[in-house]
Amino acid sequence: MLSSALEADIDEVAIAADLRELAAALDRVGYGEILTSFLPQKAQAHVWAQTAAKLDGPLRTLMELFLLGRAVPLDDLPPRVAAVVPGLTEAGLMHTGQGGVWLPNLILLRPMGQWLWCQRPHPSPTMYFGDDSLALVHRMVTHRGGRALDLCAGPGVQALTASIRSARVTAVEINPVAAALCRTNIAMNDLQDRMEVRLGDLYHAVEGEVFDDIVSNPPLLPVPEEVQFAFVGDGGRDGFDISWTILNGLPEHLSDKGACRIVGCVLSDGYVPVVMDGLGEWAAKSDFDVLLSVTAHVEAHHGSSFLRSMSLMSSQISGRPAEELQDLYAQDYAELGGSHVAFYELCARRGGGKAQLLDVSATKRSAEVWFV
Ligand SMILES: C[S@@+](CC[C@H](N)C(=O)[O-])C[C@H]1O[C@@H](n2cnc3c(N)ncnc32)[C@H](O)[C@@H]1O
């Protein structure tokens, strides 16, 4: 966990200068270039470790500190990086002691040219970044000079991406630690002049405001009510709970020319997501057009690798036996008609009141779910 300093007492101005200096120093020494050599959507600690082992000097030290979770001697850091350690330590982003420095459960990545502090892979992360994060980044088309809203921002990769074309970006996040990290990322990328973070619950944080682009990677996995799961991933019984809340707020919060894009997954029968009828009714009632692009239907019966990994994650959090949890998952999915889980991108705009399913999923699928 980050220290309470980062949650509450963060000195935004002081830390912003240190973060800008850190970004410049890391760029100068080549750490940013190394990061761009790794697959962006996967945390592959073994690959990072193999690469670090091939290097000598400051680059190896920086990889050990910022990617591999190791403590490194302060004296081994490049002088410009060492110079910002006291400020970042005071803000809770680093820890120091006995001549060494280490990070509190964080890693520093650089997807799509943005510096991004996020949490090291963890069964119940609070500052999440993963393959779904980049699946949404890849699909974002924001209006040039417009106002963008990122709901469920986490560390903020979509909000940062929106800032490339949008004039103003508001990131909303309910977890104060993730919101603080999002502000840290904004400062590290020197984007405070056009971005802000609001701590709050979805549209409650932006009452009465209208946006040209709304994007969200919400908690998206289907989880039965009586089963515990990581908060960042629990999308309710069919996976669509938070997506419904986001859709229901669009008539009030999306501008006439605006578009909303959400990535997620939802139970399906292998062909049609279980929310398709509901989406049709919502589109007709709200005068919106909805396009649901499905890239994969993944088997979700008892014994499937999807259910095995869901029940293992729940078991790690609750301590209940994974086999017992898998039964609960399978029963609940079956009750809702979900033999599969469909991975989708949803795009909604004001229009003719129709919901359309665009199934581009491949018959013979690779391990990839967000692309075919
Ligand atoms: C799957 S993570 C996505 C984080 C980030 N957008 C990304 O794609 O890397 C979902 C995030 O939504 C936040 N969240 C959950 N419920 C929320 C709510 N009602 N309002 C705002 N944020 C919420 C969680 O704390 C978490 O950071």
The ligand as a Tripos MOL2 file, in Angstrom:
@<TRIPOS>MOLECULE
LIG
   27    29     1     0     0
SMALL
NO_CHARGES

@<TRIPOS>ATOM
      1 C1        -10.7310   -2.3240  -14.1350 C.3       1 LIG1
      2 S1        -10.1420   -0.9460  -13.2030 S.3       1 LIG1
      3 C2         -9.7300    0.1430  -14.5420 C.3       1 LIG1
      4 C3         -8.6710    1.1630  -14.2060 C.3       1 LIG1
      5 C4         -8.1840    1.9680  -15.4210 C.3       1 LIG1
      6 N1         -9.2570    2.7130  -16.0300 N.3       1 LIG1
      7 C5         -7.5500    1.0630  -16.4450 C.2       1 LIG1
      8 O1         -8.2410    0.6670  -17.4030 O.co2     1 LIG1
      9 O2         -6.3660    0.7460  -16.3170 O.co2     1 LIG1
     10 C6        -11.6590   -0.2740  -12.5610 C.3       1 LIG1
     11 C7        -11.4840    0.9590  -11.6850 C.3       1 LIG1
     12 O3        -12.7880    1.4650  -11.3600 O.3       1 LIG1
     13 C8        -12.7890    1.9690  -10.0320 C.3       1 LIG1
     14 N2        -14.2120    2.0340   -9.6230 N.ar      1 LIG1
     15 C9        -15.0130    1.0130   -9.2460 C.ar      1 LIG1
     16 N3        -16.2600    1.4490   -8.9870 N.ar      1 LIG1
     17 C10       -16.2490    2.7880   -9.2060 C.ar      1 LIG1
     18 C11       -17.2400    3.8180   -9.1150 C.ar      1 LIG1
     19 N4        -18.4940    3.5210   -8.7510 N.pl3     1 LIG1
     20 N5        -16.8900    5.0830   -9.4180 N.ar      1 LIG1
     21 C12       -15.6200    5.3790   -9.8020 C.ar      1 LIG1
     22 N6        -14.6320    4.4490   -9.9050 N.ar      1 LIG1
     23 C13       -14.9450    3.1710   -9.6190 C.ar      1 LIG1
     24 C14       -11.9140    0.9750   -9.2980 C.3       1 LIG1
     25 O4        -11.4370    1.4920   -8.0730 O.3       1 LIG1
     26 C15       -10.8070    0.7310  -10.3430 C.3       1 LIG1
     27 O5         -9.7510    1.6540  -10.1730 O.3       1 LIG1
@<TRIPOS>BOND
     1     1     2 1
     2     2     3 1
     3     2    10 1
     4     3     4 1
     5     4     5 1
     6     5     6 1
     7     5     7 1
     8     7     8 2
     9     7     9 1
    10    10    11 1
    11    11    12 1
    12    11    26 1
    13    12    13 1
    14    13    14 1
    15    13    24 1
    16    14    15 ar
    17    14    23 ar
    18    15    16 ar
    19    16    17 ar
    20    17    18 ar
    21    17    23 ar
    22    18    19 1
    23    18    20 ar
    24    20    21 ar
    25    21    22 ar
    26    22    23 ar
    27    24    25 1
    28    24    26 1
    29    26    27 1
@<TRIPOS>SUBSTRUCTURE
     1 LIG1         1 GROUP 0 **** ****
